[in-house]
Amino acid sequence: MNDLARFPLEGGGSVVVEIDPVPGTSRVSRRDDLVDDAKGSFEAALANVKDAAVAALDTFRSMTRGPDEVELKFGVKLTAQAGAVIAKTGLEGNFEVKLKWARNTEDA
């Protein structure tokens, strides 16, 4: 069974997300204590992932002949302790990059 974590929203309110249980622990608690409070806000949790996405986009856009389109795709995993992290698949990190160049009609 997965655990639940409550992330406060900076504008007020909160969002509850399903998280993987911490290995080696088991939940033994009252029914009203089934949701862990996250260490930071939802927005703060996503800030590191956002910074990574911006850095990747900047890297690809700064190429000598930069692409017309850049698509980044990655999974985001939320934890009550660490916030948001880029999720892995199997033993590898999960980060897919798609670059597109449109043919310049003036060169044809």
N, CA, C and O atoms as a Tinker XYZ file with bonds, in Angstrom:
   432  protein
     1  N      0.837000   -1.186000    0.000000    73     2
     2  CA     0.000000    0.000000    0.000000    64     1     3
     3  C      0.883000    1.251000    0.000000    63     2     4     5
     4  O      1.837000    1.340000    0.773000    81     3
     5  N      0.567000    2.203000   -0.857000    73     3     6
     6  CA     1.324000    3.434000   -0.917000    64     5     7
     7  C      0.888000    4.377000    0.192000    63     6     8     9
     8  O     -0.217000    4.262000    0.722000    81     7
     9  N      1.761000    5.306000    0.533000    73     7    10
    10  CA     1.485000    6.297000    1.553000    64     9    11
    11  C      0.951000    7.559000    0.895000    63    10    12    13
    12  O      0.993000    7.703000   -0.326000    81    11
    13  N      0.450000    8.464000    1.715000    73    11    14
    14  CA    -0.040000    9.751000    1.247000    64    13    15
    15  C      0.756000   10.862000    1.907000    63    14    16    17
    16  O      1.144000   10.757000    3.070000    81    15
    17  N      0.997000   11.939000    1.143000    73    15    18
    18  CA     1.683000   13.110000    1.689000    64    17    19
    19  C      0.891000   14.355000    1.313000    63    18    20    21
    20  O      0.401000   14.478000    0.191000    81    19
    21  N      0.774000   15.268000    2.256000    73    19    22
    22  CA     0.062000   16.527000    2.030000    64    21    23
    23  C      1.087000   17.629000    1.798000    63    22    24    25
    24  O      1.931000   17.901000    2.651000    81    23
    25  N      1.000000   18.263000    0.623000    73    23    26
    26  CA     1.865000   19.388000    0.285000    64    25    27
    27  C      1.036000   20.664000    0.373000    63    26    28    29
    28  O      0.027000   20.787000   -0.322000    81    27
    29  N      1.444000   21.628000    1.220000    73    27    30
    30  CA     0.712000   22.898000    1.260000    64    29    31
    31  C      0.950000   23.673000   -0.039000    63    30    32    33
    32  O      2.021000   23.577000   -0.636000    81    31
    33  N     -0.048000   24.436000   -0.468000    73    31    34
    34  CA     0.075000   25.301000   -1.638000    64    33    35
    35  C      0.408000   26.707000   -1.168000    63    34    36    37
    36  O     -0.131000   27.169000   -0.163000    81    35
    37  N      1.290000   27.391000   -1.883000    73    35    38
    38  CA     1.723000   28.723000   -1.459000    64    37    39
    39  C      0.572000   29.717000   -1.424000    63    38    40    41
    40  O      0.609000   30.673000   -0.650000    81    39
    41  N     -0.452000   29.507000   -2.252000    73    39    42
    42  CA    -1.598000   30.395000   -2.274000    64    41    43
    43  C     -2.684000   30.003000   -1.285000    63    42    44    45
    44  O     -3.757000   30.606000   -1.266000    81    43
    45  N     -2.409000   28.989000   -0.461000    73    43    46
    46  CA    -3.397000   28.497000    0.489000    64    45    47
    47  C     -3.937000   27.149000    0.066000    63    46    48    49
    48  O     -3.937000   26.823000   -1.121000    81    47
    49  N     -4.388000   26.379000    1.004000    73    47    50
    50  CA    -4.885000   25.041000    0.730000    64    49    51
    51  C     -3.738000   24.045000    0.652000    63    50    52    53
    52  O     -2.610000   24.343000    1.044000    81    51
    53  N     -4.045000   22.860000    0.142000    73    51    54
    54  CA    -3.024000   21.824000    0.042000    64    53    55
    55  C     -3.435000   20.808000   -1.010000    63    54    56    57
    56  O     -4.583000   20.776000   -1.453000    81    55
    57  N     -2.477000   19.982000   -1.401000    73    55    58
    58  CA    -2.739000   18.894000   -2.323000    64    57    59
    59  C     -2.169000   17.623000   -1.702000    63    58    60    61
    60  O     -1.052000   17.630000   -1.184000    81    59
    61  N     -2.932000   16.536000   -1.754000    73    59    62
    62  CA    -2.480000   15.252000   -1.215000    64    61    63
    63  C     -2.062000   14.383000   -2.387000    63    62    64    65
    64  O     -2.809000   14.225000   -3.353000    81    63
    65  N     -0.858000   13.818000   -2.296000    73    63    66
    66  CA    -0.352000   12.961000   -3.362000    64    65    67
    67  C     -0.002000   11.596000   -2.810000    63    66    68    69
    68  O      0.347000   11.451000   -1.639000    81    67
    69  N     -0.101000   10.599000   -3.672000    73    67    70
    70  CA     0.276000    9.241000   -3.307000    64    69    71
    71  C      1.777000    9.102000   -3.514000    63    70    72    73
    72  O      2.300000    9.474000   -4.564000    81    71
    73  N      2.464000    8.570000   -2.519000    73    71    74
    74  CA     3.912000    8.387000   -2.596000    64    73    75
    75  C      4.249000    6.938000   -2.266000    63    74    76    77
    76  O      3.469000    6.236000   -1.624000    81    75
    77  N      5.426000    6.502000   -2.715000    73    75    78
    78  CA     5.890000    5.167000   -2.367000    64    77    79
    79  C      6.277000    5.144000   -0.902000    63    78    80    81
    80  O      6.834000    6.119000   -0.398000    81    79
    81  N      5.995000    4.051000   -0.208000    73    79    82
    82  CA     6.405000    3.966000    1.199000    64    81    83
    83  C      7.926000    3.946000    1.309000    63    82    84    85
    84  O      8.618000    3.475000    0.407000    81    83
    85  N      8.429000    4.457000    2.412000    73    83    86
    86  CA     9.870000    4.436000    2.675000    64    85    87
    87  C     10.264000    2.998000    2.984000    63    86    88    89
    88  O      9.675000    2.378000    3.870000    81    87
    89  N     11.264000    2.448000    2.262000    73    87    90
    90  CA    11.673000    1.058000    2.510000    64    89    91
    91  C     12.086000    0.847000    3.970000    63    90    92    93
    92  O     12.741000    1.696000    4.574000    81    91
    93  N     11.698000   -0.281000    4.511000    73    91    94
    94  CA    12.088000   -0.630000    5.871000    64    93    95
    95  C     11.199000   -0.044000    6.946000    63    94    96    97
    96  O     11.467000   -0.213000    8.136000    81    95
    97  N     10.136000    0.650000    6.539000    73    95    98
    98  CA     9.218000    1.207000    7.530000    64    97    99
    99  C      7.827000    0.653000    7.280000    63    98   100   101
   100  O      7.505000    0.226000    6.171000    81    99
   101  N      7.024000    0.664000    8.296000    73    99   102
   102  CA     5.629000    0.277000    8.135000    64   101   103
   103  C      4.779000    1.252000    8.916000    63   102   104   105
   104  O      5.188000    1.758000    9.961000    81   103
   105  N      3.609000    1.506000    8.406000    73   103   106
   106  CA     2.716000    2.474000    9.040000    64   105   107
   107  C      1.896000    1.784000   10.120000    63   106   108   109
   108  O      1.134000    0.856000    9.850000    81   107
   109  N      2.067000    2.254000   11.340000    73   107   110
   110  CA     1.254000    1.788000   12.454000    64   109   111
   111  C      0.728000    3.054000   13.117000    63   110   112   113
   112  O      1.384000    3.643000   13.976000    81   111
   113  N     -0.464000    3.459000   12.703000    73   111   114
   114  CA    -0.992000    4.715000   13.217000    64   113   115
   115  C     -2.501000    4.702000   13.228000    63   114   116   117
   116  O     -3.147000    3.783000   12.724000    81   115
   117  N     -3.046000    5.756000   13.821000    73   115   118
   118  CA    -4.495000    5.909000   13.852000    64   117   119
   119  C     -5.006000    6.263000   12.458000    63   118   120   121
   120  O     -4.249000    6.748000   11.618000    81   119
   121  N     -6.257000    6.026000   12.224000    73   119   122
   122  CA    -6.886000    6.292000   10.924000    64   121   123
   123  C     -6.757000    7.755000   10.505000    63   122   124   125
   124  O     -6.584000    8.031000    9.318000    81   123
   125  N     -6.837000    8.704000   11.448000    73   123   126
   126  CA    -6.772000   10.117000   11.095000    64   125   127
   127  C     -5.344000   10.602000   10.875000    63   126   128   129
   128  O     -5.133000   11.784000   10.606000    81   127
   129  N     -4.367000    9.717000   10.984000    73   127   130
   130  CA    -2.962000   10.098000   10.837000    64   129   131
   131  C     -2.346000    9.403000    9.625000    63   130   132   133
   132  O     -1.154000    9.096000    9.634000    81   131
   133  N     -3.139000    9.151000    8.583000    73   131   134
   134  CA    -2.665000    8.409000    7.428000    64   133   135
   135  C     -1.951000    9.275000    6.401000    63   134   136   137
   136  O     -1.362000    8.748000    5.458000    81   135
   137  N     -1.993000   10.587000    6.564000    73   135   138
   138  CA    -1.362000   11.493000    5.605000    64   137   139
   139  C     -0.193000   12.191000    6.280000    63   138   140   141
   140  O     -0.362000   12.870000    7.293000    81   139
   141  N      1.015000   12.015000    5.701000    73   139   142
   142  CA     2.207000   12.700000    6.215000    64   141   143
   143  C      2.242000   14.124000    5.686000    63   142   144   145
   144  O      1.849000   14.370000    4.546000    81   143
   145  N      2.702000   15.056000    6.493000    73   143   146
   146  CA     2.892000   16.426000    6.030000    64   145   147
   147  C      4.256000   16.542000    5.378000    63   146   148   149
   148  O      5.266000   16.160000    5.969000    81   147
   149  N      4.288000   17.068000    4.162000    73   147   150
   150  CA     5.548000   17.255000    3.439000    64   149   151
   151  C      6.349000   18.370000    4.090000    63   150   152   153
   152  O      5.794000   19.223000    4.781000    81   151
   153  N      7.661000   18.357000    3.864000    73   151   154
   154  CA     8.546000   19.350000    4.481000    64   153   155
   155  C      8.426000   20.731000    3.864000    63   154   156   157
   156  O      8.767000   21.719000    4.516000    81   155
   157  N      7.951000   20.832000    2.624000    73   155   158
   158  CA     7.839000   22.131000    1.972000    64   157   159
   159  C      6.577000   22.202000    1.147000    63   158   160   161
   160  O      5.792000   21.254000    1.108000    81   159
   161  N      6.384000   23.331000    0.486000    73   159   162
   162  CA     5.192000   23.513000   -0.338000    64   161   163
   163  C      5.305000   22.722000   -1.636000    63   162   164   165
   164  O      6.390000   22.291000   -2.028000    81   163
   165  N      4.175000   22.541000   -2.288000    73   163   166
   166  CA     4.117000   21.851000   -3.573000    64   165   167
   167  C      4.978000   22.598000   -4.601000    63   166   168   169
   168  O      5.738000   21.988000   -5.353000    81   167
   169  N      4.843000   23.927000   -4.616000    73   167   170
   170  CA     5.608000   24.745000   -5.551000    64   169   171
   171  C      7.105000   24.636000   -5.279000    63   170   172   173
   172  O      7.897000   24.554000   -6.218000    81   171
   173  N      7.502000   24.635000   -4.005000    73   171   174
   174  CA     8.920000   24.497000   -3.663000    64   173   175
   175  C      9.438000   23.117000   -4.058000    63   174   176   177
   176  O     10.584000   22.977000   -4.486000    81   175
   177  N      8.587000   22.099000   -3.913000    73   175   178
   178  CA     8.993000   20.743000   -4.290000    64   177   179
   179  C      9.294000   20.670000   -5.784000    63   178   180   181
   180  O     10.237000   19.996000   -6.195000    81   179
   181  N      8.500000   21.359000   -6.593000    73   179   182
   182  CA     8.687000   21.322000   -8.045000    64   181   183
   183  C      9.781000   22.272000   -8.538000    63   182   184   185
   184  O     10.200000   22.177000   -9.692000    81   183
   185  N     10.244000   23.177000   -7.690000    73   183   186
   186  CA    11.224000   24.185000   -8.116000    64   185   187
   187  C     12.517000   23.559000   -8.637000    63   186   188   189
   188  O     13.045000   24.017000   -9.651000    81   187
   189  N     13.039000   22.533000   -7.978000    73   187   190
   190  CA    14.288000   21.922000   -8.440000    64   189   191
   191  C     14.118000   21.250000   -9.794000    63   190   192   193
   192  O     15.011000   21.314000  -10.640000    81   191
   193  N     12.985000   20.611000  -10.000000    73   191   194
   194  CA    12.732000   19.965000  -11.287000    64   193   195
   195  C     12.578000   21.038000  -12.363000    63   194   196   197
   196  O     13.073000   20.876000  -13.478000    81   195
   197  N     11.896000   22.126000  -12.032000    73   195   198
   198  CA    11.751000   23.238000  -12.980000    64   197   199
   199  C     13.118000   23.801000  -13.346000    63   198   200   201
   200  O     13.377000   24.069000  -14.519000    81   199
   201  N     13.993000   23.983000  -12.366000    73   199   202
   202  CA    15.337000   24.494000  -12.624000    64   201   203
   203  C     16.117000   23.560000  -13.547000    63   202   204   205
   204  O     16.857000   24.019000  -14.418000    81   203
   205  N     15.954000   22.256000  -13.359000    73   203   206
   206  CA    16.629000   21.286000  -14.227000    64   205   207
   207  C     16.097000   21.377000  -15.652000    63   206   208   209
   208  O     16.873000   21.300000  -16.604000    81   207
   209  N     14.792000   21.539000  -15.813000    73   207   210
   210  CA    14.195000   21.657000  -17.141000    64   209   211
   211  C     14.675000   22.928000  -17.836000    63   210   212   213
   212  O     14.998000   22.900000  -19.024000    81   211
   213  N     14.723000   24.032000  -17.114000    73   211   214
   214  CA    15.199000   25.300000  -17.685000    64   213   215
   215  C     16.658000   25.174000  -18.118000    63   214   216   217
   216  O     17.024000   25.639000  -19.198000    81   215
   217  N     17.493000   24.550000  -17.285000    73   215   218
   218  CA    18.911000   24.373000  -17.626000    64   217   219
   219  C     19.064000   23.516000  -18.879000    63   218   220   221
   220  O     19.891000   23.822000  -19.739000    81   219
   221  N     18.276000   22.448000  -18.992000    73   219   222
   222  CA    18.344000   21.590000  -20.174000    64   221   223
   223  C     17.900000   22.361000  -21.415000    63   222   224   225
   224  O     18.550000   22.275000  -22.457000    81   223
   225  N     16.802000   23.111000  -21.318000    73   223   226
   226  CA    16.333000   23.895000  -22.462000    64   225   227
   227  C     17.376000   24.925000  -22.888000    63   226   228   229
   228  O     17.644000   25.082000  -24.079000    81   227
   229  N     17.957000   25.619000  -21.927000    73   227   230
   230  CA    18.993000   26.608000  -22.235000    64   229   231
   231  C     20.167000   25.964000  -22.963000    63   230   232   233
   232  O     20.718000   26.548000  -23.896000    81   231
   233  N     20.550000   24.763000  -22.540000    73   231   234
   234  CA    21.663000   24.053000  -23.171000    64   233   235
   235  C     21.364000   23.753000  -24.628000    63   234   236   237
   236  O     22.207000   23.989000  -25.494000    81   235
   237  N     20.170000   23.234000  -24.913000    73   235   238
   238  CA    19.830000   22.881000  -26.286000    64   237   239
   239  C     19.581000   24.114000  -27.151000    63   238   240   241
   240  O     19.902000   24.107000  -28.340000    81   239
   241  N     19.022000   25.160000  -26.578000    73   239   242
   242  CA    18.769000   26.389000  -27.343000    64   241   243
   243  C     20.052000   27.139000  -27.671000    63   242   244   245
   244  O     20.080000   27.926000  -28.618000    81   243
   245  N     21.113000   26.909000  -26.905000    73   243   246
   246  CA    22.375000   27.620000  -27.144000    64   245   247
   247  C     23.267000   26.912000  -28.160000    63   246   248   249
   248  O     24.401000   27.337000  -28.383000    81   247
   249  N     22.777000   25.847000  -28.775000    73   247   250
   250  CA    23.549000   25.154000  -29.802000    64   249   251
   251  C     23.803000   26.097000  -30.970000    63   250   252   253
   252  O     23.014000   27.010000  -31.211000    81   251
   253  N     24.900000   25.886000  -31.699000    73   251   254
   254  CA    25.249000   26.748000  -32.822000    64   253   255
   255  C     24.077000   26.902000  -33.784000    63   254   256   257
   256  O     23.718000   28.020000  -34.155000    81   255
   257  N     23.498000   25.820000  -34.177000    73   255   258
   258  CA    22.262000   25.858000  -34.978000    64   257   259
   259  C     21.168000   25.250000  -34.117000    63   258   260   261
   260  O     20.828000   24.074000  -34.248000    81   259
   261  N     20.631000   26.071000  -33.243000    73   259   262
   262  CA    19.636000   25.605000  -32.286000    64   261   263
   263  C     18.401000   25.040000  -32.959000    63   262   264   265
   264  O     18.041000   25.469000  -34.056000    81   263
   265  N     17.759000   24.099000  -32.328000    73   263   266
   266  CA    16.555000   23.493000  -32.893000    64   265   267
   267  C     15.382000   24.469000  -32.890000    63   266   268   269
   268  O     15.330000   25.404000  -32.092000    81   267
   269  N     14.440000   24.228000  -33.806000    73   267   270
   270  CA    13.223000   25.023000  -33.836000    64   269   271
   271  C     12.275000   24.623000  -32.704000    63   270   272   273
   272  O     11.488000   25.436000  -32.218000    81   271
   273  N     12.367000   23.375000  -32.301000    73   271   274
   274  CA    11.541000   22.876000  -31.196000    64   273   275
   275  C     12.384000   22.014000  -30.271000    63   274   276   277
   276  O     13.236000   21.250000  -30.725000    81   275
   277  N     12.145000   22.139000  -28.995000    73   275   278
   278  CA    12.768000   21.283000  -27.992000    64   277   279
   279  C     11.656000   20.708000  -27.132000    63   278   280   281
   280  O     10.816000   21.443000  -26.611000    81   279
   281  N     11.657000   19.403000  -26.989000    73   279   282
   282  CA    10.666000   18.749000  -26.137000    64   281   283
   283  C     11.405000   17.929000  -25.097000    63   282   284   285
   284  O     12.195000   17.049000  -25.438000    81   283
   285  N     11.151000   18.216000  -23.838000    73   283   286
   286  CA    11.718000   17.456000  -22.730000    64   285   287
   287  C     10.596000   16.668000  -22.084000    63   286   288   289
   288  O      9.508000   17.194000  -21.851000    81   287
   289  N     10.865000   15.415000  -21.799000    73   287   290
   290  CA     9.851000   14.578000  -21.168000    64   289   291
   291  C     10.528000   13.795000  -20.054000    63   290   292   293
   292  O     11.527000   13.115000  -20.286000    81   291
   293  N      9.993000   13.888000  -18.860000    73   291   294
   294  CA    10.527000   13.116000  -17.744000    64   293   295
   295  C      9.451000   12.928000  -16.700000    63   294   296   297
   296  O      8.517000   13.722000  -16.590000    81   295
   297  N      9.598000   11.863000  -15.938000    73   295   298
   298  CA     8.672000   11.593000  -14.851000    64   297   299
   299  C      9.098000   12.337000  -13.601000    63   298   300   301
   300  O     10.290000   12.505000  -13.339000    81   299
   301  N      8.132000   12.774000  -12.845000    73   299   302
   302  CA     8.401000   13.461000  -11.582000    64   301   303
   303  C      7.810000   12.627000  -10.460000    63   302   304   305
   304  O      6.645000   12.233000  -10.500000    81   303
   305  N      8.634000   12.368000   -9.466000    73   303   306
   306  CA     8.200000   11.598000   -8.302000    64   305   307
   307  C      8.227000   12.530000   -7.090000    63   306   308   309
   308  O      9.196000   13.262000   -6.883000    81   307
   309  N      7.172000   12.499000   -6.304000    73   307   310
   310  CA     7.095000   13.333000   -5.108000    64   309   311
   311  C      7.354000   12.488000   -3.867000    63   310   312   313
   312  O      6.836000   11.379000   -3.733000    81   311
   313  N      8.158000   13.027000   -2.971000    73   311   314
   314  CA     8.377000   12.383000   -1.675000    64   313   315
   315  C      8.157000   13.426000   -0.586000    63   314   316   317
   316  O      8.408000   14.613000   -0.796000    81   315
   317  N      7.696000   12.989000    0.558000    73   315   318
   318  CA     7.445000   13.917000    1.653000    64   317   319
   319  C      8.745000   14.539000    2.151000    63   318   320   321
   320  O      8.743000   15.683000    2.607000    81   319
   321  N      9.860000   13.801000    2.070000    73   319   322
   322  CA    11.135000   14.291000    2.580000    64   321   323
   323  C     11.889000   15.147000    1.571000    63   322   324   325
   324  O     12.377000   16.221000    1.922000    81   323
   325  N     11.996000   14.691000    0.317000    73   323   326
   326  CA    12.838000   15.365000   -0.675000    64   325   327
   327  C     12.062000   16.272000   -1.614000    63   326   328   329
   328  O     12.675000   17.027000   -2.369000    81   327
   329  N     10.760000   16.227000   -1.594000    73   327   330
   330  CA     9.980000   17.023000   -2.530000    64   329   331
   331  C      9.881000   16.300000   -3.865000    63   330   332   333
   332  O      9.586000   15.106000   -3.900000    81   331
   333  N     10.121000   17.005000   -4.956000    73   331   334
   334  CA    10.019000   16.426000   -6.296000    64   333   335
   335  C     11.396000   16.022000   -6.800000    63   334   336   337
   336  O     12.366000   16.768000   -6.665000    81   335
   337  N     11.467000   14.839000   -7.379000    73   335   338
   338  CA    12.703000   14.342000   -7.979000    64   337   339
   339  C     12.353000   13.763000   -9.353000    63   338   340   341
   340  O     11.218000   13.351000   -9.590000    81   339
   341  N     13.337000   13.737000  -10.252000    73   339   342
   342  CA    13.118000   13.113000  -11.551000    64   341   343
   343  C     13.102000   11.613000  -11.334000    63   342   344   345
   344  O     14.061000   11.038000  -10.818000    81   343
   345  N     12.013000   10.989000  -11.728000    73   343   346
   346  CA    11.811000    9.563000  -11.472000    64   345   347
   347  C     12.689000    8.725000  -12.386000    63   346   348   349
   348  O     13.056000    9.153000  -13.480000    81   347
   349  N     13.015000    7.546000  -11.931000    73   347   350
   350  CA    13.792000    6.616000  -12.745000    64   349   351
   351  C     12.894000    5.502000  -13.254000    63   350   352   353
   352  O     11.829000    5.225000  -12.702000    81   351
   353  N     13.362000    4.869000  -14.334000    73   351   354
   354  CA    12.698000    3.682000  -14.828000    64   353   355
   355  C     13.734000    2.579000  -14.814000    63   354   356   357
   356  O     14.802000    2.727000  -15.407000    81   355
   357  N     13.445000    1.506000  -14.167000    73   355   358
   358  CA    14.429000    0.433000  -14.054000    64   357   359
   359  C     15.648000    0.929000  -13.300000    63   358   360   361
   360  O     15.527000    1.445000  -12.189000    81   359
   361  N     16.823000    0.777000  -13.897000    73   359   362
   362  CA    18.068000    1.208000  -13.256000    64   361   363
   363  C     18.562000    2.540000  -13.795000    63   362   364   365
   364  O     19.570000    3.065000  -13.321000    81   363
   365  N     17.866000    3.091000  -14.775000    73   363   366
   366  CA    18.317000    4.309000  -15.435000    64   365   367
   367  C     17.449000    5.496000  -15.043000    63   366   368   369
   368  O     16.299000    5.330000  -14.635000    81   367
   369  N     18.004000    6.683000  -15.169000    73   367   370
   370  CA    17.217000    7.887000  -14.992000    64   369   371
   371  C     16.256000    8.039000  -16.164000    63   370   372   373
   372  O     16.517000    7.513000  -17.246000    81   371
   373  N     15.170000    8.734000  -15.968000    73   371   374
   374  CA    14.153000    8.875000  -17.001000    64   373   375
   375  C     14.153000   10.305000  -17.509000    63   374   376   377
   376  O     13.624000   11.200000  -16.849000    81   375
   377  N     14.746000   10.527000  -18.682000    73   375   378
   378  CA    14.815000   11.856000  -19.258000    64   377   379
   379  C     14.845000   11.694000  -20.766000    63   378   380   381
   380  O     15.829000   11.184000  -21.303000    81   379
   381  N     13.812000   12.106000  -21.459000    73   379   382
   382  CA    13.730000   11.966000  -22.909000    64   381   383
   383  C     13.807000   13.347000  -23.541000    63   382   384   385
   384  O     13.101000   14.263000  -23.120000    81   383
   385  N     14.656000   13.501000  -24.546000    73   383   386
   386  CA    14.836000   14.776000  -25.232000    64   385   387
   387  C     14.513000   14.590000  -26.703000    63   386   388   389
   388  O     14.989000   13.648000  -27.337000    81   387
   389  N     13.707000   15.484000  -27.242000    73   387   390
   390  CA    13.372000   15.445000  -28.664000    64   389   391
   391  C     13.669000   16.822000  -29.239000    63   390   392   393
   392  O     13.110000   17.825000  -28.797000    81   391
   393  N     14.561000   16.862000  -30.237000    73   391   394
   394  CA    14.933000   18.117000  -30.887000    64   393   395
   395  C     14.422000   18.080000  -32.318000    63   394   396   397
   396  O     14.510000   17.047000  -32.982000    81   395
   397  N     13.878000   19.216000  -32.809000    73   395   398
   398  CA    13.358000   19.281000  -34.173000    64   397   399
   399  C     13.904000   20.511000  -34.875000    63   398   400   401
   400  O     13.938000   21.608000  -34.318000    81   399
   401  N     14.330000   20.298000  -36.112000    73   399   402
   402  CA    14.732000   21.387000  -36.976000    64   401   403
   403  C     13.791000   21.382000  -38.172000    63   402   404   405
   404  O     13.602000   20.345000  -38.808000    81   403
   405  N     13.206000   22.517000  -38.479000    73   403   406
   406  CA    12.352000   22.630000  -39.659000    64   405   407
   407  C     13.247000   23.022000  -40.825000    63   406   408   409
   408  O     14.161000   23.832000  -40.667000    81   407
   409  N     12.987000   22.453000  -41.986000    73   407   410
   410  CA    13.777000   22.773000  -43.177000    64   409   411
   411  C     13.526000   24.232000  -43.533000    63   410   412   413
   412  O     12.379000   24.670000  -43.622000    81   411
   413  N     14.574000   24.956000  -43.730000    73   411   414
   414  CA    14.475000   26.363000  -44.104000    64   413   415
   415  C     14.078000   26.429000  -45.577000    63   414   416   417
   416  O     14.824000   25.950000  -46.431000    81   415
   417  N     12.923000   27.012000  -45.892000    73   415   418
   418  CA    12.433000   27.066000  -47.272000    64   417   419
   419  C     13.303000   27.935000  -48.163000    63   418   420   421
   420  O     13.308000   27.746000  -49.379000    81   419
   421  N     14.043000   28.887000  -47.593000    73   419   422
   422  CA    14.932000   29.731000  -48.388000    64   421   423
   423  C     16.132000   28.954000  -48.901000    63   422   424   425
   424  O     16.693000   29.306000  -49.939000    81   423
   425  N     16.544000   27.890000  -48.188000    73   423   426
   426  CA    17.706000   27.104000  -48.585000    64   425   427
   427  C     17.361000   26.052000  -49.638000    63   426   428   429
   428  O     18.260000   25.502000  -50.275000    81   427
   429  N     16.071000   25.764000  -49.830000    73   427   430
   430  CA    15.660000   24.683000  -50.740000    64   429   431
   431  C     15.776000   25.080000  -52.191000    63   430   432
   432  O     15.469000   24.282000  -53.076000    81   431
